[in-house]
Amino acid sequence: MCGIIGYIGHRNIHPTILKGLERLEYRGYDSAGIAWLDSGIRVYKKAGKVHDLAALIAQEKLNSHIGIGHTRWATHGVPNDTNAHPHLSASGKLAIIHNGIIENYSILKQELLSKGYIFKSDTDTEVLINFIEDVQLCNNCSLEEAVRLALNKVVGAYGIVIISQDHPNTLIGARKSSPLVLGIGKDEFFIASDATPILEYTDRVIYLNDYEIAVIKDGMLFLNDIKNVPITPYIQKLEIQLEAIEKGGFEHFMLKEIFEQPTSITDCMRGRLDIPHKTIKLGGIEAHMDQLVHAPKITILACGTSWLAGMVAEYFLEELCRIPVEVQYASEFRYRNPIIQPGEIMLAISQSGETADTLAAIELAQAQGATVLGICNVVGSSIARATQAGIYTHAGPEIGVASTKAFTAQLTVLMLLALSLAQRRKTITSSKFEEIITELASIPDKVKAMLQHASKLKELANLFKSATNFLYLGRGYNYPVALEGALKLKELSYIHAEGYPAAEMKHGPIALIDEDMPVVFIATKDRIYEKIISNIQEVKARKGKIIAIVTQGDEHVKQLVDHIIEVPATHEALMPIVSVIPLQLLAYYIAVEKGCNVDQPRNLAKSVTVE
C-alpha cells in the first residue's frame, strides 16, 4: 500500500519526486524518503508526512536527474526514520524502494547474517536489496541479471525500483502483485505505483504485469520477464485529466468526491443506459452475458466498502434476476478451501483494482475453473487484467482514503447489470423495468439536490462530535447501508460504531442503548417500513438519541425521533445510492469537528496491496 516513484531524465528530481510523493500519499503516510545520485547515493528519509520530508531537504541543493521516492504504510517495522524507505545495500551502492511484502525475508536474512551482513532496519526491504547485492557479488553478473536471479528466489509481493551508484544512467523496476506504471515522456521516464504522479508530464504509459522487469538504461527501455524473455511493451494513453486529482477548491479530497457523485453516477450510466429504447448495454461483459443468464449461482468477491456494495447487489440480483447470490470476503475466501464448480460465475469488485486479497481470490477461483468478471474503477489495474472481462465504473480518481463515490458508482453498475440480466432472463416485467431505469436516470439529480443541504449534517455533526459510540440500524436494502455508515464513521473519526440489521438489535446490541447512545436509523419508506418503526419505538423507550434518515415528507418518524435527515423518494432497490449520502457527510463533518485528518485516516491506506 506504499507509494513509490522513480524518475530518470532531464528534470531536477527534487520537485518532480516530491510532487509525485504528494500525489501518492493517499497510499501510505507513515513516513517518506527520497534517494538520488550525486557523487554517490544520497538518502534522506523521515517519519511522518511528505511535508516533513520536504522540510528536511529544503536546504539541500539537488541537481540530480535520477532518483527514487517512497511514502510508506508500515508492514515490517514500526514507522520511524530508520525503517522508512529508500533502503541502501551494505556497500551503499544500491538503493531500493518497495511496495509489498517479502514473505521469505526471514530465511533470506538468516542466510545473509551468516555471511556477515549487518542490518540497520527491521524491514523486509533492506533484506531484499542486500540479497540482490549478494547475488550480484556471488555470480559476478550485471545488476539487471542480479535482480532477475534474486527475484526468482523471492516469495511474496513486490513493486520495486532500484538505482545504482555504479550505473548512474540506469533505473530498474519490477513487479509481482503490487502495481507499477511506467510513464514514457520525451527523453525521460517515470515509474510509479499509479498514474497520478505521471499524468502531469506524459499521457503515454505501460502497465507492468507480474514477473516483468523494466530496465531504463542510457535513455532506452528494455522490458523482460523474470526468465529473461524479451517483451514487446504495450503503450496505452492515459484518459485521466490533471484537474481530476486536484482538490478543486474543496477543503478535502473526500468532500470533493462526495460532491462529485452526481457526475460520477451519471458517468457510470453514460453509453450504457438507453431510456428511449429501454435497453442497457454493458459492452465489457457482453461475451459472457449468456453465461450469466444461465448461471445457477453468482459469487461476489470483495473487501471493505466494495464488499458492502456486493451485499446490496445480493439483494437486488436475487430479487430482480432470481439468481442465488453469495457475497464473500475475498480475504476469507482464499483460505477457506471453497467449493467451486467449473464454469461458476464470480464477480470481483474493487475500487483500485489492486486489492491483494481480491486478486488472490480471483487466482484461486480461476485455477478451479470459475469465470471471474471484474468491476473496478482504475483502467489498466491488475484486477482489470486478471479477470476474463469486466465493467469499469468510470467514477474518476478517488484520492480520499475513505471510499465514497466509488461505492455509489459500484451500486450503479451492479444495478445496471442486474436489470440487464433480469430483462434477458425474463424475470422482470416491462413496466417494472421501465420504472426502475427511469428512476435510476433521475438519481444524479436527487443526489445533487441532497448535497445542497449538506449544512444540516454539519450542524448534526457538531452535536454528536463528542460521542464515543454509535449504532447504525437498517433493514432490507438499507441494512448494508447501515454497515457502510458505521464503517465511514470509524474510519474517519475513530469513534466506535457498529451496524446491524434493525431487527437483530433485540438479540444483543439493545443492551448498549442509553441516553448517551446515538442511534442512526435508515428508515426510508419501503415494504418493511412499519417494521423499522417498531424498532425505532424500542430504542426510543430506552432513551437512545435517534437520528433517522427518512423519505422526504415523512411526518410519522419525525414525531418519534430526535433528528431527521430527509432524502428524496425513490425505488427501494435504488435507495442505498441515495440514503448513503447523508451518512458519508455525517462521518465527514464529525471527523472535521474532531480535528481528524479526513483524507488520511490513521493506520489506513487507499489501496490495500498487501495481506
Sequence and secondary structure as in RCSB ss.txt:
>XXXX:A:sequence
MCGIIGYIGHRNIHPTILKGLERLEYRGYDSAGIAWLDSGIRVYKKAGKVHDLAALIAQEKLNSHIGIGHTRWAT
HGVPNDTNAHPHLSASGKLAIIHNGIIENYSILKQELLSKGYIFKSDTDTEVLINFIEDVQLCNNCSLEEAVRLA
LNKVVGAYGIVIISQDHPNTLIGARKSSPLVLGIGKDEFFIASDATPILEYTDRVIYLNDYEIAVIKDGMLFLND
IKNVPITPYIQKLEIQLEAIEKGGFEHFMLKEIFEQPTSITDCMRGRLDIPHKTIKLGGIEAHMDQLVHAPKITI
LACGTSWLAGMVAEYFLEELCRIPVEVQYASEFRYRNPIIQPGEIMLAISQSGETADTLAAIELAQAQGATVLGI
CNVVGSSIARATQAGIYTHAGPEIGVASTKAFTAQLTVLMLLALSLAQRRKTITSSKFEEIITELASIPDKVKAM
LQHASKLKELANLFKSATNFLYLGRGYNYPVALEGALKLKELSYIHAEGYPAAEMKHGPIALIDEDMPVVFIATK
DRIYEKIISNIQEVKARKGKIIAIVTQGDEHVKQLVDHIIEVPATHEALMPIVSVIPLQLLAYYIAVEKGCNVDQ
PRNLAKSVTVE
>XXXX:A:secstr
  EEEEEESSS HHHHHHHHHHHHGGG  SEEEEEEESSSEEEEEEES HHHHHHHTTT     SEEEEEEE  S
SS SSTTTSS EE TTSSEEEEEES BTTHHHHHHHHHHTT   SSS HHHHHHHHHHHHHHHHT  HHHHHHHH
HTT  B EEEEEEETTEEEEEEEEEEBS  EEEEETTEEEEESSSTTTTTT SEEEE  TTEEEEEETTEEEEEE
TT  B     EE    GGGGS TT SSHHHHHHHTHHHHHHHHHTTTEETTTTEE  GGGGGGHHHHHT S EEE
EE HHHHHHHHHHHHHHHHHH   EEEEEHHHHTTS     TT EEEEEESSS  HHHHHHHHHHHHTT EEEEE
ESSTT HHHHHSSEEEE       SSS SHHHHHHHHHHHHHHHHHHHHHT S HHHHHHHHHHHHHHHHHHHHH
HTTHHHHHHHHHHHTT SEEEEEE GGGHHHHHHHHHHHHHHH  EEEEEEGGGGGGTGGGG STT EEEEE  S
STTHHHHHHHHHHHHTTT EEEEEEETT HHHHTTSSEEEEE    TTTHHHHHHHHHHHHHHHHHHHTT  SSS
 TT  SS    
